[in-house]
């Protein structure tokens, strides 16, 4: 469980580094988006037959980072639309 949290934090941090611009997200939101991204990446890797959903592998890691970048963009868009209202 601790490894899953650390992996989520690393994936979330990498996604924030990859996503251009300044993100106004807390560390907790980054962790949660990284965790969701890691589950999505594990699911994609599992569907491709490269490993189990909670197994760390290259395909799952890359897919997790990409998913987290997309999720950060969605979260920023949702937060931006709320602040403009």
WOCORKA-V251992 format. One record per backbone hydrogen bond with DSSP energy under -1.0 kcal/mol. NH is the residue of the N-H (numbers start at 1). CO is the residue of the C=O. If there is no record, write none. Layout:
NH	CO
NH	CO
This chain:
5	1
6	2
7	3
8	4
9	5
10	6
11	7
12	8
13	9
14	10
15	11
16	12
17	13
18	14
19	15
30	26
31	27
32	28
33	29
34	30
35	31
36	32
37	33
38	34
39	35
40	36
41	37
42	38
43	39
44	40
45	41
46	42
47	43
48	44
50	45
55	52
61	57
62	58
63	59
64	60
65	61
66	62
67	63
68	64
69	65
70	66
71	67
72	68
73	69
74	70
75	71
76	72
77	73
78	74
79	75
80	76
81	77
82	78
83	79
84	80
